[in-house]
C-alpha cells in the first residue's frame, strides 16, 4: 500500500509540473497576444482566471496528498504490529524447535528402552501361566464336544445357547453349534471354555468373541482343512519331504482364525493311529509343544520363549511333529522351519511371494491354499450367534436382532466380506469407508500391480481373488490358481461403474481380470436405481431393445424395437426405486406381496435365474435381468430351475408370467451376418457348463440328447438389450509378475510373455 501511495504522489507531482508548464506557455501566449492587440484588461482577466484554476488544482493535489499521508501512517502502524507479531512467532518457532529436539531425544531414548525391553521381554514371559493355559487347551480340545442346532432368528433358542455354553464351560468342553436357516446349514460355531489359542495373540487384540470359532461349510473350506492336515502330519527325516501349507488371501478374512481348527484336530488326535505324537504351536515369541511320553503314556507340555527368527534357525529347537505358526503382522520373511514334519501358517496377499520365498527352496514341498472373503449369509449367521452370546456390545450394530441384521447387511454391502471391518467399532468402519474413497482414483491405474500374491492398496478396496468351485483340485482343495477375481460387493462394483465417466480406460483391465460382467451388472443396477455419477449414455433411454427371436433363430434388424422411453416395461422404468435383499438363490415369497419400483437382489453374487428381478402387477409379469458376456445360446436357462423359480414365487397360482431381459455389452459387437440367436431353455438336468462347452444341437460329448426350446415354449417371454459400454484399448496397466488367472509356477525363474497380468 505504501508503494502504491508513493506512486500516486509521484503522479500528482508530475501533474503539478505539467500544469506549471501549461501556465508558463499560456503566459507567453497571452503576453504575445497583448503585445499584438495592446489589450491589457483582457490580458489581466485571462491571467486571473488561469491563476484561480491553477490554485484550485493545487488545492486538490494537496488534499489528495494529505489523504495519502494519512493512509501511509495507517500502513506504517500496521507494519509495526505485524513486525511485533513476527517477532513473537519467531520466538515461538525457536521454542518449538527446542521442544521438538528434546522430544526426538526422548523418543530415541524410549525406543532404545523399548527395544531393550523387547529383547529381554520374552525371558520374563510367565511360562508357568502359558503352560497352564496349554494344559487347559489340551483338555478341552481332546474332550468330546457337545452339539446343538440353532435356527437363525430364533431368540428362544438363543437363550438356550447361553445356558448350554455355561454348562459346557463348567464341563470343560467345546460346544459345537450348527446355525441353520429353513433347514439349510449356514455355519458352525465352536464355543470353547477359554479363548482359542490364536485369538490370544497381539494381531487379534481387537477381536470380538474370542471363545467362539466359526467354521464355514463349503466344500472348498473342508477341502483346504483336510489338505492341510494331510500335508503337515507327514513326518520326514532330517527335514526331507517336509510339507508346508500356506493359507493365502486378502487381509481381514479370518485366515488366522481357521488355523485354530488345524490345531484343534491335531491335538484331538495326538498319538492316535496315523497321527503325529508331537504337536507345536508358535505365536508372539512363545512356543507351546505337546509331546507324547511313551513311558507313561501321558502328554507332556513344554513352553519356551523363542522368537520366530530364532525358531527358523537350524538347530535352535528341534521337534518331530507338525508346527502351526501364527506369524507376526510385520513379518517380512518366514525361513526354513525347524520341524521335521509339516508346517502350517497364514499370510496375506501383500508380497506373499517375497515373504515365503525361502520356503520355496529346498527339498520340502510347499503349497498355497486360497482363502476368500465371507459371503453375506455366513456373516449374518455369525452375527446372530455373537449377538446371542452378548459379544457385540459397543460395536454400534444395535441392541435388537433385527437392527443388528440390518447393520451387518449394510456393512457387508459397503466393505464386502471382510470380517475385520464388519464386526468392529464404528470409528474403524468409517475409517475403512474413508480409505475406500481415497483409493478410488488409483483403482487400476498405471502403477497398479494386482495378482493373487499381492493386491495393492487401490485394488484391495475393490476386488479380491475368490475360490472358483469349478477349478478345485481333487478333494475340493482350493489351491492358488483355482480362483477368479470378483468385486468385494455390488456397492464396490457400482463405484467402479461410476468411474467409467472419468476413466473409461479401466474397462481393459476389467476384461483382463474377468470383472467386466460384474461392472455391467453394476451399471444396470445404477441405471435402474437412477443413481448419480453414471454416464448418461448408460441410462435406459439410450439402450437398444430387441425382441427375442426364439431359440435357433437369428437376431436381425427387424427385431429392433423402437421403444418410447415413456412406454418402457413398468419393471424397467421404476419411480422412486429402492433395493431389497433376500438370502438364498431363490426369492421365496408370494408374487402378489412383492412391491413395484423395487429391485430384488440376492445377498450372494449369483442367483439361479438371472442376477435380480422386479415386478409389474399391472402387466402381471416378473422381470428377470440376466447380464452376460456370452451369447444367449451359450447361456441356456434350465427348465427345472425355471419351474422352481415359478413355484417359489407362486406365479402360476396368481396368473403371472416371466419376462427375461438379456443384457449384453455393445463392445462385443453386433454383426448381422454373425448375429446371436434367441434365448434358449435346456429341457435337461445337465449343467449349463456342459451345454455351453460340449453341447451341440443334436447332443453332447457323451451322446445324451440336450433339447433346447424357446422361452415362449415354456410360457415365458424375453427382450434382448444392448448397453453402451465401450472399452479403451489404449489403456496400459503395469504388468504383474505372473498371470493372475493362472496357477503360478514355483520355479525360481518367473515366466514372461505378452499374457502376463
N, C-alpha and C positions, 0 to 999 in steps of 0.2 A: 504493500500500500504506500509506503514511504517513497518507493521508487516511482510509482505512478504519479504521486503528488508532485514530486520533483520534476517529472516530465511536463506536467500541466503548468508548473511555474515557469519552466523554460519556454513553453509555447506562448504563454502570456507575455513574457518579456520580448519575445520575437514580435508579437502583435504590437506592443508598445513602440518598438523600434520602427516597424513599418508605418505606424501612424505618424511618428515624428518625421519620417522621410516624406510621407504624403503631405504633411503640413508645410514642410520646407519647400516642396515643389509648388504647392498651392501659393505660398507667399511670393515665390519668384514669379509665378504666373500672374498673380494679381498686380505686383509691382510693375511688371512689364505692361500689363493692361492699363493701369492707372497712368503710367508714363505716356502711354499712347493716347488715352482718352482724357487724361487730366481730370479724372473724376474722383476726388479724394473722399467724398462722402460714401460713394458706393464701395470704395476700397475698404474703408473703415467698417462698414456694415458686414461685408464679407469676412473680414478679419475677425470681427466679434463672434460671428456665427461659428467660424472654424474653431476659435478658442473654446467656445462653450461645448462644442461637440467633442473636442479633444479632452476637455476636463471631465465630461460625462463618461467617456470611455475609460479614462484613467481611474475614475472613482469605481467603475465596475471591476476593472482589473484588480484594484486594491482590495475590494470586497472579496473577490474570489481568492486572492492570496491570503486573506485573513482566515477564510474557511479552510484552505489547505493547511495553514499553520496549525489550526485547531485540530484537524484530523491527524496531522503528524504528531502532535502532542499525545493524542489518544493512543496512536500506534506505538509510540515510544514507551508509554506506560504499560501497554500490553506486552511489549517485548521484555520489559523489565520483569513482569510477573512470570512470563514463560522461562526466562533465564533462571529465575529463582526455582521454578518447578523442575527445570532440567537439572539443576544442581542437586535438588533433593532426590530425583530419580537416579542420578549417577551415584549418589551416596548409597541409595538402597541397592543398586546393582553391585556395588563393591561389597556391601554386607552379604547379599545373596551369594555372590561368588565365594566369599569366605565360608558361608554355611554349606554350600554345595561341596566345596573341597573337603570340609570337615565330615560331611555326610558320606562322601565317597570313601574317605579313610575308614569311617565306621563300618560301612558296608563291606569293605575289603577285610577288615578285622573280623566282622561277623561271619563272612564267607569262609575265612580260614578256620574259624572256630567250628562252623557247621561241618566243613569238610573233615576236620579232625574228629568231630563228634561222630560223623557218619562212618569214618574209618573204624572207630572203636565201638560204634553203637551195637553192632551185632555180637561183639564179645560180651555185651551186657544184656543180651536178649534173655528173657525169662524162659530158659529152656525147660525147666520143670513144668511151667504153665503150658508151654507148647506141647510137651509130652503128654500132659493130662488131657489136653484137647484131642490129640491124635488117638489116645486110648478111647475117648468117648466116641469119636468118629468111627473107629473100627467096630465098636459095639453096635451102634445103631445102623451102620451100613451092612452088617452081617445078619442082623435080625430080620425076620420075615416081615415085610411091610404090610400094614393094614390097607384095605381098599374100600373105596366108596365112589358112588356116582353122583354128580351134581348137575342138575338141569339148569341151563343158563336162564337167569331171570327169576328163578325160584327162590324167593327170600326166606321161606321156611326151611328149605334145605340148607341155605347159607347159615342159618342159626345152628343147625345140626353139625355143620362143618366146624364151627368153633368148639363145640363140645367134643367132637371126635379128635380135634387137634390137641386139646388138653389131655385127653386120655392117652393118646399116643406119646405125648411128651413125657407123661408120667411113666409109661411103659418103656421109654427109650426106644421107640420105633418110628419108622417113617410112615407117614400116611400118604398113600397114592390116590389122588382124586382125579377121576375121569370126568371132564367137563363136556357135556353134550348139548346139542340143540335139536329138538324134534327128532330125537333118536340117533342123530349123527354125531359121532365123537369129534370134538373140535380140538382138544388139547388135554394134556395130562399135567397135573401139578403134584410134585413130590414135596411134602411138607415135613421137614426134619425137626427133631427136638432142639437142635442148635443150628447156628449159622453153617451153611455149606462152606467147605474149605476155601474155594476161590473167592467167595464173597467177603472173606476176611482181609483181602489184600488192599493195598493202597489204591489200585486202579478202580476198585469197586466201592470206594468210600461213600459215594452218594447214592448207592444202590438201595432201592426200596424192597422190603420184604426179603431179607437175606436168608430166611429159613425156608423160602419157597423156591423150588427149582422147577421150571416149566420145560416140558418136552413136546416138541412138535411131532405130529403123527403121519407126516407124509412119507411115502416110500423112500424118497431121497434122503431124508433125515435118518431113517432107520438104516439105510444102506451105508451112509457115512459113518455111523456109530459102529456098526458091525465090521466094516472095513478097517477102521482104526484099531479096534480090539484085536482083530485077526493079525494085523501087522505088528503091533507093539508087543504082543506076548510071545513072538517068535524069538527064541534065545539063540544068540550067535556065540562064537568062540573068539575071545580076544577082539571083540568089536567087529568081526567079519559077519557079513549078511545082516547087519543091523537094519531094522526097518524104522523109518522116520515118517510120521504123518503130520502134515501141517494143515490146519484149518484156515482157509483164506477167505476174506470177504471185506466189504467196506466197513468202516468203523460203526459202532453203536448198534450192532445186531445180535448181541449176546453170544459171541463166539466163545469167549472165556467161560461163560455160564455152562455151555454144553460140555466143556471138559469135566465138569462135576459128574456127569453121567459116566464118562470113561473111568474116572477114579472110583466111583461107586461100584461099578460092575467088577472092576479088577479086585477091589477089596472084598466084595461079596463072594468072589470065587477063589480067593487066595489059597494056594496049596491044594486045590481040587484037581482032578484029573484033567490033563491038557491045559492047565492054567499055571501061571508062574507062582513061585513060593515067596518072592520078594516083590514089593511094590514101593516106589518112591514118588514123592511129590515135592516140587521146589517152587517157592514163591517168596518174594521180598527177603531174600538172603536167608531163608530158613528152609532146611532140607529135612523132611519127615520121611522116615524109612520104616516100613513094616516088614519084618523078616520072620519066616517060619523057623522055629527051633526044632531040628529033627530029633533031639534028645528028649525034650519034654513034650513036644507036640504043640507048644504054645506059640503065639505070635509075639515076637519081641518088637519093641518100639524104640527107635532112636531119633533124636533130634539134633541137628548140627547147625551152627551159624556159618554159612558159607555163601559168598556172592555167586551170581550166575557166571561171571568171568572166571572165577576160581574153579567153579564146578566144571567149566569147559576145559580146564587144563588137565591134560592127561596125567593120571596118577594122583590127582588131588583127592578123589574119593571114588572107589570102585564099587559097583553093585551088579548083580546078575539079573534083576527084574526090570520091568518097564518103568520108565520115568515120565511123569506128567509135569510139564513146565508151564508156569504162568509167567511169561516174560514181562519185564517192566515196560511201562509206556514209552520210555526214552531209549529202549534198547536199540542199538544200531546194527548189531550182528549177533547171531547165535552160532557159536562154533561147535566143533566136534563134541558131542556129549560123552559122558564117561560111562554111561550104562552099556553093558554088553548086550542088552535086549533092546527093545524099541523105545522110541521117544515120541511123545505126542505134545504138540503145542499149537498155539494160535498166533496169527499175525494179521494185521490189516493191510489193505491194498494201498500202502504208502511205501513205494520202492521195496516191496516184499522180496523181490528177486535179489536185491542187494543185501538185505538183512539175512537171508538164508543161503547166500552163495557158497559159503564154506561147507554147509551141509550137503550141497550137491556133489562135492568132491569125495573121493574115497570109494570104498567098495560097498558101503551100505546103501540101501535103497531109500529113495525119497519120493513121496507122492504128496500132491496138493489136493485136498478135498475142499470143495466150494461150499460156502455158506452164503445165504442171501437174505434180504430184508423180510420182515414178517408181514403176512397178509392181515388184512383188517379183521377178519373173523377171529383169528388167533389172538390179536391184541384185545378184542372185546372180551373174549373168554378169560384172558389173563386179568383184565381189569375187574371182572366180576369176582374172581377168586380173591384178588388183593383187597377189593372193597369189602368182601365178606369177612376178611381177617383184619380189617382196620389198618391196612398198610398204605393207604393213600392219603393220609391226613397231611395237610399243609401243601398239597400239590395243586391246589386251585382247580381240581377236577369236579368238585361238587360233593354234597353230602348224600343226596338221594341217588339210587342206582340209575334212574332214567337220565339224570343230569350227567353222571359220570360217563354213561354210554355215549351220550351226545358229544361230550367234550373229547372223548377218545377218538370218535369218528372224525371230528373236526381236525384234531391234531394229526391223525393219520393221513387225512386228505392233504394237509398243508406241508408236512415234512416227510411223509412216506412211512414205511415200516421200520423206522429207527427207534428202538425201544428207549434209548438214552434221552431222546427228545420228546417222547410221548409221556413216559412216567417220570417226570422231572418237575422241578419248581418252575413257577411262572416266568421268572426272570431269565432262566436258561432257555425256555421255549421261545420267548420273544427275541432273545439274542440269536437263536438259530434263524428265525424269520428275517432278522436284520441282515445276517450274513448271506442268506439266500438272495436278498435283493441286491446286495453289493456284488455278488458273484455272477449275476445275470449278464452283465455287459461283457464278461470274459468267456461266456459259455461257447465252447468250440471255436475259440479264437485262434489266431495264427500260432500262439505259443502253447496251445493245449496238447497234452500227451496223455491219452486215455487208453488204457488196456487193463487186462484183468489183474495185473500185479501192481498197477499204480493208477488210481483215479484222482486226478489233480483237484485243486481247490474249487475251481469253477464248475467242473463236471460232477463232483460228488454231491452237490446240492440239487442235481437234476436226475442223474442216471446211476445205475448200478448193474453189475452182472447178476442175472437171476438164473437159477437152475432150470434147464430145459428138460422136462421129463422124457422127451423123445431121444435125447442124446445120452442118457445114462448108460454107464458101463454095466457089465453083468453083475447082478446083485444089487441093482439100483444105486450104484456108487456114483456120486456127483463129482467126478474128478474135474480139474480145470480143463476146459475145452468143451465140457457138457453144459455150456451156458449160453445165454442170449442176453442182449442189452435191453433194458427196459427203463422207463421213467419211474421214479420213486412213487409217483401218484399221478392221477389225472390233472391235479392242480399244477404240478410241475410241468407236465406236458403242455398245459394251457399257457403257461408263462413262455415256454419255448415257441409256441404257435404265435403269440403276440409279438415276439421278437422278429418275426419274418418281415415286418414293416421296416424295421431299422436295419436288419442284417439278413437279407434273403439268401445270402451265400451259405448259411449254415445248413441248408437243405442237403447239400452234397455230403456233409459229414453225417447227417441223419440217415441218409441212404447207406453210407458205409457201415454204420453200426446197426443197421436193421431197425431204425427207430421211426422211419417215415410214416408207417401206417398209424403209429401212436400219435404222431403230430396231426395227421389227417383226422383222426378221431377227435383230438382236442380242438381242432379247427371247427369241426362240425358242432361240437358242444358249445363252443364260444359263439358260433353263428346263431344257433338255435336259442341260446340264452341271451342273445343281444348284448354280449359283454363288450366293454370298451377296449380299445387297443388293438383290435383285429383289423387287418387290411380290408378296405372297402370292397375290393374285388372278390373277397371270400364270403361276402354276405349272400343269403339265399336268393335275393333278387338277381344276382349275377350267375346263378347256377344254370347249367344246361340240363334240361329234362328230356328223357326218352321213355317211351312206353316199352315195357318188356315184350320182346317179340316172341317169347316162348322158347322152350328147350329145343336146341338144334337149329333154330332159325337165326339168320344173320341180322345184326343191328344195322339199319340203313338210315339215310337222312329222312326217309318218310316216317320213321319212328319218333322224330323230334317233335316235342310238344311245345307249343307257344303259350306257356302259362303266364297269365296276368299275375303279377305279384299279389294282387288283392284276392285272387281266386285260387291260391295255393291250397293244398290239403290242410285242414284245420290242425292236424297233428304237427305240421311244419311251421306254419305262421302262428306261433303262440303269443298271446298277450300277457304281459307281466309274468314271464316264465320263471319257474323255480325248479330245483333239483330235489329228488327224493331217492335215498339209497336203500337198497334191500340186500339181505345176505343170501348166499347160495347162488346157484347157477340158473334157477328159475324163480320168477316172481309168483308167489303163491297167494293170490288174492282174487276175489270175485271182481270181474272186469267192471261191473256196474258201480263198484265202490272206488274205482280209480278216478282221479281228478284230471280234468283237462288243463292245458297250459302247464303241465308238469312233465319233466323228463325223468324217467325212472331208470336208475343205474345200479348195477351190482357193485358191492364194495370191492369185489375182486375185479381183476382186469377183464376176464373173459366170462361171458355167459354162453349158454349153449346155442341160442338162436340170436344172432346179432349182437351189437355192443350195448344198446339201450333202446328204450321204447317210449311211446307216448300214445294217447288215446283221443279219439274223437267220438263222443256219444251221439252227435247228430248224424254222422256218417256210419256209426256203428262199426268202427274199424280200430284195430290195434296197429300202429305204425312201428315196424321193426327196422332199425337202422343198422346196416351192415357196411363197415368200412374195410376195404381190401385193396391190395395192390395186384391181386390176381384177377384173371378173367372169371366171370360168373360160372362158367362150365367147370373150372378148376376149383371152385369153392361151392360145390353142391351141398345143399342142405339135406339132412337125414329125415326121412319120413317119421321114424319113431320119435325123434326129438321134437318134431313139429306137433305130433299128436300129444306128447306130454306137455308141451308148451300151451296148447289149447286147453288141455284138461286142468292145468294149474290155474288158469285164468277163467275157466268155465265159459269159454267163448261160445261153444255150440248151444249150451243151455240158454244163453241170452241172445243168440242170433247175431253175434259179432264175427267179423272176418279178419284175416291177417293181410296186411299190405307191407311187403318188404321193399325198402328203399336202399338200393345198392349204390354205394358211393365209390368212385374211383378218382384217382389223381389225373388231372389233364396232362401232366408232364409225361405220362406213359404214352400218350398219343392216341388218336382215334382215326386210323386209316380205314376207309370204307372197303378197300379190297382185302383187308385183313381184320375186319371188324369183329368184335366179340359176339358170341351167341347169347341167347337169353339165359335167364337164371334156371337152375335145374334142382330137382329134388330126387335124391337117391332112395329108391324103394328097396333098401337093404340095410342090414345091421353092420355092414362093413364101415370102417372108419373113413373120414374124409381124406386122411392121408393116403390110404390105399387107392381111393378114387382119383385123387389129383396126380399121383405119381405113376401108378401102374395100370389104371383102367383105360379101356377102350370102349367104343360103342357096343361091341358085342361081348366083352368080358374082360376080366383082369388077368394078371400073370398066372394065377392058379387055375384059370379056366372057369371060375364061378361067374355067372351072369350078373351084371350090375345094371339094373334098369333105371334110366333117368327119365323123369317126366317133367312137364312144365308146372309152374305154380298153380295155374288155373285147373290142372287135373286133380289137385288136392284141395281145391276150394280157397286158394289164396290169389292175390294179385301182386304186382310189383312195378316199380319205377327204376330206371337206370339214370343216375345223376353224376355229372362231372363237375368237380370243384376246380378252382383255378390256382392250384399250387404250381409254381414254376421253379425248378432248381437252377442254380447258377453254377455252371461248370467251371468257372474261373476261380472258384474258391479253393484255397490251399490251406491245409492244416498241417502242423508239424507231425511227421510220421512217428508212430510208436515203434519200439524196438522189434516187437513181434506182432503178427496179425492177431488182433484181439478176438477174432471169431474162431480161431483155430487153436487146438491144444498145443501149448508151447513145447518145444523140444528142450530136453535137459542137457544138451551138449554144451560144451564150453563156448564154441563159436556160435554167434547168432546169425540166423539166415537173413539175407537181404533180398529185396526184389520190389517190383512195382506194386505188389499186392499188400505190402506192409500197411498196417492200420494207420 
